[in-house]
Amino acid sequence: MFGKVRLCPGAVPIGFKADVKTAKLKKPMPRKRAHDLFGQLTRDLARITDDFPDKVLCPLCMSPFSEEAIDSEPPELTLEHIVSELLGEEIFTLSCKSCNNTHGSKVDSHLIQMLRCKDAIVGIGTQPFRGFIEVAGNQIPVHFSIADLTFKVIGAHPHVLSEVHQAMGGDHVDAMEFMFRLGYIRGRAYLALLRIAYLAMFKAFGYEYILSPAAGVIRNIIGEFESPPSELSSLLAELTNISPVPKSPLQLMHVPSAKVTVVVMKLTTETERYYAALMPDHDVGEDKALEILINARGLLQRYP
């Protein structure tokens, strides 16, 4: 999709571990963890501005919330998985329920499906492709497994199945046409990767970063899930050959000379895959943010 790449030399690594260090530890209740994060974020925001006393800003829409929003029914401020819980380790921040739900269905779900399709294509996935076969002029919905080259008919009308059986039994079928639905929009899957990188920067650098004009450019792009911008693929890369392999699920590599940070993400389905996204430094001007990112694309050097 993106080609084989490696990270450039000279980058300064910044890593952080998952919030849950071992599965043997009892996990804190979600709202207790949310309250703990609220305290951390309010202190961080107070260092930057006194405009929002005892409040946090949702990192995705920048709406302010007080601590009571965690305990409202339903809660208006919730734990946000920086990487979907279906794709990796638990690393959290806070976001408003509206952004959490909307981005989950409109963006994250497309990334999850894209990775599952990659698994299925190479024969390691457990989720079959959904699609149709066409036999004797009839379209029949099926689940198709590449791993064992089998398909299972789902939900076809008995009358249609009867016609197909008659056609196949009478040697009237020379070929069957398969049509598959991948079930995701590539641009939205790319936005999900950019969203992970943006939230990773927030986790690492707090409000000082996301209140910057440069971060505002990224935030606006993330919000364009109905029509993702064409430049999006220039900011991303799939790392099919990466050395050394990052030890953290999210690894930040700052490149001061290019005024960007490379955010490396480990995403886990049936196998582990690594992606990278470029993020502008906080002191980059709004009018220069995209230009700097596109120019920095060469930091991800291609192998032949």
Residue frames as qw, qx, qy, qz and C-alpha x, y, z in Angstrom:
[[0.000, 0.884, 0.467, 0.000, 0.00, 0.00, 0.00],
 [0.119, -0.975, 0.121, 0.145, 2.67, 2.50, 1.07],
 [0.638, 0.599, -0.428, 0.225, 5.80, 0.55, 0.08],
 [0.830, -0.300, -0.291, 0.370, 8.65, -0.73, 2.20],
 [0.054, 0.879, -0.141, 0.452, 10.27, 1.92, 4.35],
 [0.693, -0.247, -0.439, 0.516, 12.75, 2.47, 7.15],
 [0.246, -0.947, -0.159, 0.132, 13.14, 5.30, 9.60],
 [0.458, 0.764, -0.237, 0.387, 15.86, 7.79, 8.88],
 [0.674, -0.144, -0.417, 0.592, 18.97, 7.96, 11.06],
 [0.194, 0.216, -0.179, 0.940, 19.37, 10.81, 13.51],
 [0.475, -0.579, -0.340, -0.569, 15.84, 10.78, 14.91],
 [0.055, -0.302, 0.673, -0.673, 15.45, 11.30, 18.65],
 [0.444, -0.312, -0.812, -0.216, 13.18, 8.57, 20.12],
 [0.333, -0.215, 0.435, -0.809, 10.47, 9.33, 22.67],
 [0.468, -0.160, -0.834, -0.245, 8.56, 6.26, 23.86],
 [0.420, -0.258, 0.493, -0.717, 5.86, 5.56, 26.42],
 [0.056, -0.027, -0.998, 0.004, 4.33, 2.31, 27.58],
 [0.410, -0.472, -0.637, -0.451, 0.78, 1.13, 27.82],
 [0.376, -0.555, 0.236, -0.703, -1.19, 2.36, 30.82],
 [0.907, -0.298, 0.177, -0.237, -1.72, -1.23, 31.96],
 [0.031, 0.687, -0.722, -0.071, 1.70, -2.83, 32.46],
 [0.050, 0.133, -0.990, -0.026, 0.55, -6.38, 33.01],
 [0.560, -0.257, -0.530, -0.583, -2.66, -8.29, 32.48],
 [0.524, -0.250, -0.762, 0.287, -2.30, -9.78, 35.98],
 [0.043, -0.089, -0.382, 0.919, -3.00, -6.43, 37.64],
 [0.131, 0.655, 0.726, -0.164, -6.59, -5.64, 38.42],
 [0.217, 0.412, 0.326, 0.823, -7.75, -2.91, 36.06],
 [0.054, 0.239, 0.401, -0.883, -9.07, 0.28, 37.66],
 [0.330, 0.664, 0.651, -0.160, -12.73, 1.04, 37.09],
 [0.428, 0.509, 0.371, 0.649, -13.13, 3.17, 33.94],
 [0.113, -0.917, -0.200, -0.326, -14.52, 6.20, 35.78],
 [0.633, -0.704, 0.093, 0.308, -11.81, 6.11, 38.45],
 [0.647, -0.003, 0.352, 0.676, -9.19, 6.04, 35.72],
 [0.217, 0.725, 0.366, 0.541, -11.02, 8.89, 33.97],
 [0.361, -0.927, -0.100, -0.032, -10.94, 10.96, 37.17],
 [0.698, -0.448, 0.227, 0.511, -7.21, 10.30, 37.56],
 [0.507, 0.297, 0.409, 0.698, -6.60, 11.45, 33.98],
 [0.020, -0.895, -0.326, -0.304, -8.80, 14.49, 34.53],
 [0.510, -0.819, 0.029, 0.263, -6.57, 15.61, 37.39],
 [0.637, -0.183, 0.375, 0.648, -3.46, 15.23, 35.26],
 [0.349, 0.512, 0.485, 0.616, -4.96, 17.07, 32.31],
 [0.158, -0.945, -0.266, -0.107, -6.36, 19.98, 34.35],
 [0.545, -0.687, 0.166, 0.451, -2.92, 20.59, 35.84],
 [0.551, 0.051, 0.484, 0.678, -1.36, 20.45, 32.40],
 [0.180, 0.738, 0.468, 0.452, -3.92, 22.84, 30.91],
 [0.327, -0.924, -0.154, 0.127, -3.47, 25.29, 33.81],
 [0.600, -0.390, 0.267, 0.645, 0.24, 25.50, 32.95],
 [0.372, 0.262, 0.533, 0.714, -0.64, 26.75, 29.47],
 [0.155, -0.441, -0.270, -0.842, -3.66, 28.99, 30.06],
 [0.054, 0.169, 0.714, -0.677, -5.91, 30.19, 32.87],
 [0.415, 0.006, -0.297, -0.860, -8.94, 30.43, 30.57],
 [0.755, -0.161, -0.516, -0.371, -10.36, 27.05, 31.65],
 [0.184, -0.445, 0.704, -0.522, -10.03, 26.68, 35.44],
 [0.498, -0.059, 0.789, -0.355, -10.80, 23.16, 36.69],
 [0.797, 0.466, 0.158, -0.351, -11.68, 21.99, 33.21],
 [0.497, -0.199, 0.693, 0.483, -10.21, 19.94, 30.40],
 [0.485, 0.530, -0.238, -0.654, -10.56, 20.33, 26.67],
 [0.896, 0.212, 0.390, -0.013, -11.55, 17.41, 24.49],
 [0.369, -0.465, 0.521, 0.613, -8.44, 16.98, 22.31],
 [0.360, 0.266, 0.770, 0.455, -10.56, 16.26, 19.23],
 [0.072, 0.767, 0.511, 0.381, -13.16, 19.05, 19.27],
 [0.292, 0.216, -0.286, 0.887, -11.60, 21.36, 21.92],
 [0.473, -0.646, -0.294, -0.522, -14.87, 21.67, 23.86],
 [0.006, -0.424, 0.654, -0.626, -14.37, 22.36, 27.61],
 [0.732, -0.367, -0.528, -0.227, -15.66, 19.92, 30.26],
 [0.352, -0.618, 0.491, -0.504, -15.73, 19.96, 34.04],
 [0.009, 0.240, -0.958, 0.157, -15.09, 16.85, 36.12],
 [0.571, 0.177, 0.544, -0.589, -18.83, 16.34, 36.64],
 [0.651, 0.442, -0.337, -0.517, -19.06, 15.35, 32.97],
 [0.229, 0.292, -0.928, 0.009, -17.38, 12.03, 33.85],
 [0.092, 0.137, 0.897, -0.409, -20.17, 11.07, 36.26],
 [0.522, 0.240, 0.030, -0.818, -23.17, 12.37, 34.34],
 [0.470, 0.147, 0.870, -0.003, -25.62, 9.82, 32.95],
 [0.935, 0.111, -0.006, 0.337, -24.69, 9.09, 30.30],
 [0.512, -0.571, 0.112, 0.631, -21.14, 10.44, 30.78],
 [0.433, 0.896, 0.041, -0.087, -20.18, 13.34, 28.54],
 [0.135, 0.788, -0.599, 0.038, -16.44, 12.83, 29.09],
 [0.986, -0.081, 0.104, -0.102, -15.05, 9.32, 28.65],
 [0.562, -0.455, 0.589, 0.360, -11.88, 7.28, 28.41],
 [0.638, 0.694, -0.189, -0.275, -10.47, 7.35, 24.90],
 [0.857, -0.118, 0.389, 0.318, -8.41, 4.44, 23.57],
 [0.040, 0.735, -0.394, -0.550, -5.62, 6.11, 21.61],
 [0.238, 0.214, -0.860, -0.398, -5.30, 2.84, 19.71],
 [0.766, -0.170, -0.225, -0.578, -8.55, 0.89, 19.37],
 [0.599, -0.394, 0.638, -0.282, -8.82, -1.84, 21.99],
 [0.931, 0.265, 0.228, -0.106, -9.23, -4.27, 19.06],
 [0.688, 0.664, -0.183, 0.229, -5.80, -3.34, 17.71],
 [0.464, 0.476, -0.482, 0.571, -3.41, -2.94, 20.60],
 [0.438, -0.224, -0.642, 0.588, -2.48, -2.27, 24.17],
 [0.198, -0.855, -0.478, -0.016, -4.41, 0.03, 26.46],
 [0.346, -0.067, -0.085, 0.932, -3.15, 3.60, 26.23],
 [0.035, -0.770, -0.637, 0.005, -5.75, 6.13, 27.32],
 [0.087, 0.065, -0.111, 0.988, -6.60, 9.78, 27.31],
 [0.230, 0.540, 0.640, -0.496, -9.93, 11.61, 27.73],
 [0.036, -0.094, -0.482, -0.870, -12.28, 12.77, 24.99],
 [0.520, 0.095, 0.256, -0.809, -15.91, 13.76, 24.86],
 [0.589, 0.165, 0.778, -0.143, -18.44, 10.99, 24.28],
 [0.605, 0.713, 0.133, -0.330, -19.58, 12.54, 21.01],
 [0.285, 0.739, -0.578, -0.196, -16.10, 12.49, 19.44],
 [0.336, -0.310, 0.886, -0.075, -15.37, 9.06, 20.89],
 [0.645, 0.330, 0.655, -0.215, -18.50, 7.51, 19.41],
 [0.563, 0.773, -0.004, -0.293, -18.39, 9.35, 16.09],
 [0.175, 0.715, -0.659, -0.155, -14.73, 8.65, 15.39],
 [0.480, -0.187, 0.851, -0.101, -15.15, 5.05, 16.47],
 [0.664, 0.441, 0.589, -0.134, -17.83, 4.36, 13.88],
 [0.497, 0.853, 0.027, -0.155, -16.74, 6.76, 11.12],
 [0.239, 0.811, -0.533, 0.026, -12.95, 6.32, 11.29],
 [0.338, -0.478, 0.797, -0.148, -11.57, 3.59, 13.59],
 [0.813, 0.165, 0.509, -0.229, -13.88, 0.90, 12.25],
 [0.708, 0.688, -0.130, -0.095, -12.42, 1.39, 8.76],
 [0.088, 0.697, -0.702, 0.118, -8.86, 0.91, 10.03],
 [0.589, -0.208, 0.738, -0.255, -9.86, -2.27, 11.86],
 [0.836, 0.407, 0.314, -0.191, -11.54, -3.64, 8.73],
 [0.486, 0.778, -0.393, -0.058, -8.59, -2.69, 6.52],
 [0.120, -0.564, 0.803, -0.149, -6.21, -4.66, 8.75],
 [0.708, 0.034, 0.654, -0.264, -8.56, -7.63, 8.90],
 [0.770, 0.611, 0.017, -0.183, -8.73, -7.62, 5.10],
 [0.244, 0.733, -0.634, 0.029, -4.93, -7.63, 4.97],
 [0.452, -0.305, 0.808, -0.224, -4.95, -10.65, 7.25],
 [0.798, 0.309, 0.441, -0.272, -7.51, -12.44, 5.09],
 [0.602, 0.735, -0.255, -0.179, -5.62, -11.73, 1.86],
 [0.209, 0.598, -0.766, 0.105, -2.46, -13.40, 3.16],
 [0.742, -0.080, -0.643, -0.174, -4.44, -16.29, 4.61],
 [0.325, 0.038, -0.729, 0.601, -3.97, -15.63, 8.32],
 [0.341, -0.166, 0.188, -0.906, -7.25, -13.94, 9.14],
 [0.126, 0.224, 0.938, -0.231, -10.25, -15.60, 10.74],
 [0.379, 0.568, 0.338, -0.648, -12.79, -13.18, 9.29],
 [0.529, 0.310, 0.679, 0.404, -14.12, -14.16, 5.86],
 [0.030, 0.089, -0.287, -0.953, -14.73, -11.75, 3.00],
 [0.443, 0.523, 0.588, -0.430, -18.36, -10.82, 2.40],
 [0.111, 0.347, -0.517, -0.775, -19.50, -10.81, -1.20],
 [0.782, 0.338, 0.211, -0.479, -21.52, -12.49, -3.92],
 [0.316, -0.133, 0.826, 0.447, -21.15, -15.25, -6.43],
 [0.578, 0.416, -0.064, -0.699, -23.02, -15.10, -9.69],
 [0.264, -0.053, 0.947, 0.176, -24.27, -18.40, -11.08],
 [0.123, 0.435, 0.826, 0.336, -26.65, -18.78, -14.00],
 [0.060, -0.572, -0.282, -0.768, -27.69, -15.14, -13.70],
 [0.602, -0.722, -0.313, -0.136, -28.35, -15.34, -9.97],
 [0.174, 0.600, -0.491, 0.607, -26.40, -13.42, -7.32],
 [0.792, -0.445, -0.417, 0.003, -25.93, -15.29, -4.05],
 [0.199, -0.848, 0.361, -0.332, -24.48, -13.69, -0.88],
 [0.916, -0.018, -0.340, 0.213, -21.52, -15.62, 0.48],
 [0.423, -0.824, 0.371, 0.066, -18.69, -15.58, 2.99],
 [0.833, 0.471, -0.250, 0.147, -15.42, -16.48, 1.28],
 [0.654, -0.672, 0.300, 0.177, -12.30, -17.76, 3.04],
 [0.481, 0.753, -0.448, -0.040, -9.01, -17.28, 1.24],
 [0.338, -0.563, 0.739, -0.150, -7.16, -19.44, 3.77],
 [0.494, -0.014, 0.869, -0.001, -8.89, -22.66, 2.68],
 [0.167, 0.130, -0.596, -0.774, -10.47, -21.43, -0.60],
 [0.048, -0.435, -0.899, -0.007, -14.03, -22.16, 0.49],
 [0.222, -0.203, -0.031, -0.953, -17.22, -20.16, 0.51],
 [0.014, 0.356, 0.874, -0.332, -20.41, -20.40, 2.54],
 [0.125, -0.504, -0.509, -0.686, -23.79, -19.27, 1.25],
 [0.090, -0.286, -0.598, 0.743, -25.56, -16.85, 3.62],
 [0.252, 0.495, 0.372, -0.744, -29.15, -15.71, 3.43],
 [0.142, 0.106, -0.655, -0.734, -29.99, -16.74, -0.13],
 [0.696, 0.089, 0.132, -0.701, -33.65, -17.24, -1.07],
 [0.638, -0.057, 0.767, -0.036, -34.54, -20.94, -1.31],
 [0.712, 0.636, 0.265, -0.139, -35.96, -20.44, -4.82],
 [0.291, 0.856, -0.420, -0.082, -32.66, -18.95, -6.01],
 [0.351, -0.487, 0.800, -0.022, -30.67, -21.79, -4.41],
 [0.760, 0.235, 0.593, -0.123, -32.89, -24.32, -6.13],
 [0.622, 0.776, -0.020, -0.098, -32.22, -22.73, -9.53],
 [0.045, 0.785, -0.618, -0.012, -28.47, -22.71, -8.85],
 [0.570, -0.246, 0.780, -0.079, -28.45, -26.37, -7.78],
 [0.782, 0.467, 0.398, -0.109, -30.33, -27.34, -10.94],
 [0.449, 0.857, -0.247, -0.065, -27.91, -25.36, -13.14],
 [0.121, -0.670, 0.731, -0.044, -24.83, -26.83, -11.48],
 [0.673, -0.062, 0.723, -0.141, -26.27, -30.35, -11.42],
 [0.757, 0.563, 0.324, -0.072, -27.03, -30.17, -15.12],
 [0.642, -0.120, 0.333, 0.680, -23.52, -29.12, -16.11],
 [0.291, 0.834, 0.360, 0.299, -24.85, -25.77, -17.34],
 [0.260, -0.954, 0.108, 0.103, -22.30, -23.72, -15.39],
 [0.781, 0.432, -0.163, 0.421, -18.89, -23.14, -16.96],
 [0.382, 0.237, -0.354, 0.820, -17.75, -20.46, -14.53],
 [0.353, -0.797, -0.475, 0.124, -18.76, -18.57, -11.41],
 [0.256, 0.627, -0.098, 0.729, -18.02, -14.90, -10.85],
 [0.535, -0.512, -0.493, 0.456, -16.97, -13.78, -7.36],
 [0.070, 0.723, 0.025, 0.687, -17.48, -10.22, -6.16],
 [0.580, -0.353, -0.538, 0.500, -16.18, -9.04, -2.78],
 [0.148, -0.907, -0.074, -0.387, -16.77, -6.09, -0.53],
 [0.507, 0.244, -0.533, 0.632, -13.73, -5.06, 1.45],
 [0.474, -0.702, -0.531, 0.034, -15.98, -3.18, 3.86],
 [0.419, -0.648, -0.121, 0.624, -13.83, -0.11, 4.46],
 [0.366, 0.917, 0.065, 0.145, -13.03, 3.27, 2.94],
 [0.770, 0.122, -0.175, 0.602, -9.28, 3.66, 2.54],
 [0.123, 0.611, -0.100, 0.776, -9.25, 7.41, 3.23],
 [0.614, -0.658, 0.015, -0.435, -11.04, 6.91, 6.54],
 [0.932, -0.216, -0.131, 0.260, -8.61, 4.16, 7.54],
 [0.543, 0.361, -0.146, 0.744, -5.78, 6.62, 6.85],
 [0.243, -0.697, 0.049, -0.673, -7.54, 9.24, 8.99],
 [0.849, -0.509, -0.107, -0.092, -7.65, 6.71, 11.84],
 [0.810, 0.028, -0.151, 0.566, -3.86, 6.35, 11.62],
 [0.202, 0.528, -0.079, 0.821, -3.44, 10.13, 11.65],
 [0.560, -0.671, -0.095, -0.476, -5.82, 10.32, 14.61],
 [0.894, -0.333, -0.179, 0.239, -3.71, 7.83, 16.58],
 [0.600, 0.224, -0.121, 0.759, -0.59, 9.90, 15.87],
 [0.116, -0.644, -0.029, -0.756, -2.33, 13.13, 16.92],
 [0.727, -0.621, -0.087, -0.280, -3.56, 11.61, 20.21],
 [0.867, -0.110, -0.187, 0.448, -0.11, 10.11, 20.82],
 [0.335, 0.427, -0.115, 0.832, 1.34, 13.62, 20.56],
 [0.443, -0.658, -0.044, -0.607, -1.28, 14.82, 23.03],
 [0.894, -0.405, -0.186, 0.050, -0.42, 11.98, 25.40],
 [0.761, 0.035, -0.146, 0.632, 3.27, 12.85, 25.21],
 [0.311, 0.170, -0.042, 0.934, 3.19, 16.67, 25.11],
 [0.047, -0.558, -0.635, 0.532, -0.22, 17.66, 26.44],
 [0.236, 0.867, 0.411, -0.152, -2.08, 20.86, 25.73],
 [0.180, -0.696, 0.324, 0.615, 1.04, 22.76, 24.75],
 [0.239, -0.064, 0.789, 0.562, 1.00, 20.72, 21.57],
 [0.173, 0.519, 0.802, 0.240, -2.68, 20.53, 20.65],
 [0.021, 0.874, 0.303, -0.380, -3.30, 24.24, 21.36],
 [0.269, -0.431, 0.427, 0.748, -0.70, 25.08, 18.70],
 [0.540, 0.555, -0.114, -0.622, -1.81, 26.23, 15.23],
 [0.262, 0.380, -0.839, -0.289, 0.07, 23.32, 13.64],
 [0.128, 0.110, 0.960, -0.225, -1.89, 20.77, 15.66],
 [0.452, 0.475, 0.346, -0.671, -5.07, 22.59, 14.68],
 [0.442, 0.459, -0.540, -0.551, -4.31, 21.80, 11.03],
 [0.173, 0.100, -0.979, -0.028, -4.10, 18.07, 11.86],
 [0.245, 0.288, 0.748, -0.545, -7.25, 18.24, 13.95],
 [0.504, 0.486, -0.005, -0.714, -9.17, 19.80, 11.06],
 [0.391, 0.326, -0.775, -0.375, -7.99, 17.05, 8.71],
 [0.009, 0.050, 0.970, -0.239, -9.15, 14.37, 11.16],
 [0.367, 0.400, 0.511, -0.666, -12.60, 15.95, 11.14],
 [0.461, 0.454, -0.348, -0.678, -12.92, 15.59, 7.36],
 [0.404, -0.085, 0.911, 0.006, -13.96, 11.93, 7.43],
 [0.638, 0.574, 0.408, -0.311, -16.76, 12.51, 4.91],
 [0.687, 0.712, -0.038, 0.137, -14.17, 13.51, 2.29],
 [0.714, -0.518, 0.181, 0.434, -10.60, 12.76, 3.41],
 [0.195, 0.880, -0.267, -0.341, -8.03, 15.03, 1.72],
 [0.882, 0.442, -0.156, 0.060, -5.94, 13.64, -1.14],
 [0.227, 0.729, -0.546, 0.344, -2.67, 14.66, 0.58],
 [0.759, -0.515, 0.257, -0.306, -3.36, 12.25, 3.45],
 [0.987, 0.059, -0.007, 0.149, -1.35, 9.32, 2.07],
 [0.482, 0.660, -0.306, 0.488, 1.73, 11.58, 1.91],
 [0.297, -0.683, 0.410, -0.527, 1.75, 11.81, 5.70],
 [0.851, -0.268, 0.358, -0.274, 1.65, 8.06, 6.34],
 [0.426, 0.490, -0.748, -0.137, 3.69, 4.92, 5.74],
 [0.959, -0.231, 0.022, -0.163, 3.42, 1.22, 6.41],
 [0.087, -0.726, 0.682, -0.029, 6.69, -0.06, 7.83],
 [0.974, 0.098, -0.121, -0.167, 7.16, -3.49, 6.32],
 [0.792, 0.118, -0.327, 0.502, 10.88, -3.51, 7.10],
 [0.239, -0.887, 0.103, -0.381, 11.62, -1.68, 10.34],
 [0.831, -0.115, -0.325, 0.437, 14.81, -1.91, 12.36],
 [0.075, 0.001, -0.946, 0.315, 15.12, -1.81, 15.25],
 [0.346, -0.539, -0.691, -0.335, 11.57, -2.88, 16.12],
 [0.213, -0.552, 0.223, -0.775, 10.09, -0.35, 18.60],
 [0.229, -0.071, -0.886, 0.397, 9.70, -1.65, 22.14],
 [0.237, 0.304, 0.480, -0.788, 6.71, 0.61, 22.87],
 [0.399, 0.551, 0.730, 0.058, 3.30, 0.30, 21.20],
 [0.266, 0.943, 0.161, 0.121, 3.68, 3.99, 20.32],
 [0.667, -0.270, 0.097, 0.687, 7.15, 5.36, 19.56],
 [0.203, 0.969, 0.115, -0.080, 7.79, 9.04, 18.84],
 [0.718, -0.030, 0.189, 0.669, 10.89, 9.96, 16.86],
 [0.058, 0.944, 0.110, -0.307, 11.58, 13.70, 16.86],
 [0.675, 0.252, 0.253, 0.645, 13.59, 15.05, 13.93],
 [0.163, -0.759, -0.184, 0.603, 14.48, 18.65, 14.90],
 [0.215, -0.275, 0.466, 0.813, 16.08, 19.50, 11.55],
 [0.057, -0.301, -0.745, -0.592, 12.81, 18.77, 9.73],
 [0.303, -0.086, 0.295, -0.902, 10.56, 20.18, 12.49],
 [0.770, -0.105, -0.369, -0.510, 8.49, 16.98, 12.55],
 [0.447, -0.315, 0.784, -0.294, 7.91, 13.96, 14.76],
 [0.536, 0.100, -0.751, -0.373, 7.51, 10.49, 13.29],
 [0.634, -0.227, 0.496, -0.548, 4.90, 8.56, 15.28],
 [0.365, 0.190, -0.887, -0.207, 5.37, 4.80, 14.92],
 [0.706, -0.164, 0.263, -0.637, 2.35, 2.67, 15.83],
 [0.039, 0.115, -0.991, -0.061, 2.19, -1.06, 16.47],
 [0.692, 0.028, 0.027, -0.721, -1.22, -2.44, 15.49],
 [0.121, -0.181, 0.974, -0.057, -2.09, -6.02, 16.32],
 [0.798, 0.067, -0.098, -0.590, -4.71, -8.26, 14.70],
 [1.000, -0.012, 0.016, 0.012, -3.71, -11.80, 13.72],
 [0.756, 0.126, -0.072, 0.638, -0.21, -10.40, 13.28],
 [0.279, -0.744, -0.112, 0.597, 1.68, -7.23, 14.19],
 [0.498, 0.621, 0.280, 0.536, 1.95, -4.38, 11.71],
 [0.368, -0.510, -0.128, 0.767, 3.74, -1.07, 12.03],
 [0.299, 0.797, 0.363, 0.380, 2.64, 2.26, 10.61],
 [0.403, -0.278, -0.138, 0.861, 4.16, 5.71, 10.80],
 [0.131, 0.882, 0.405, 0.203, 2.64, 9.16, 10.59],
 [0.416, 0.202, -0.109, 0.880, 4.33, 12.54, 10.37],
 [0.245, -0.856, -0.445, 0.092, 3.31, 15.26, 12.82],
 [0.316, 0.717, -0.085, 0.615, 4.45, 18.91, 12.73],
 [0.400, -0.096, -0.513, 0.754, 6.31, 20.54, 15.62],
 [0.111, -0.758, -0.586, 0.265, 4.17, 22.78, 17.81],
 [0.138, -0.688, 0.024, 0.712, 6.00, 25.95, 16.73],
 [0.261, 0.142, 0.674, 0.677, 5.33, 25.42, 13.00],
 [0.284, 0.230, 0.050, -0.930, 3.01, 28.04, 11.56],
 [0.638, 0.363, 0.569, -0.370, -0.48, 27.08, 10.49],
 [0.595, 0.718, -0.114, -0.343, 0.24, 28.08, 6.88],
 [0.253, 0.634, -0.726, -0.083, 3.39, 25.93, 6.77],
 [0.644, -0.266, 0.656, -0.289, 2.25, 22.77, 8.57],
 [0.892, 0.325, 0.289, -0.120, 1.16, 20.71, 5.55],
 [0.533, 0.778, -0.328, 0.052, 4.09, 21.89, 3.43],
 [0.159, -0.648, 0.715, -0.210, 6.57, 20.82, 6.10],
 [0.758, -0.088, 0.605, -0.227, 4.95, 17.42, 6.46],
 [0.839, 0.530, 0.101, -0.066, 4.93, 16.75, 2.73],
 [0.340, 0.798, -0.480, 0.133, 8.56, 17.87, 2.43],
 [0.358, -0.531, 0.723, -0.259, 9.47, 15.57, 5.32],
 [0.945, 0.134, 0.059, -0.292, 8.07, 12.52, 3.51],
 [0.639, 0.555, -0.515, 0.133, 11.64, 11.68, 2.51],
 [0.307, -0.549, 0.665, -0.404, 12.39, 10.83, 6.16],
 [0.833, 0.012, 0.512, -0.209, 10.69, 7.53, 5.43],
 [0.124, 0.582, -0.666, -0.450, 13.27, 6.20, 3.01],
 [0.903, 0.222, 0.034, -0.365, 12.06, 3.61, 0.53],
 [0.512, -0.289, 0.770, 0.250, 13.68, 0.32, -0.13],
 [0.332, 0.275, -0.620, -0.655, 13.60, -0.89, -3.76]]
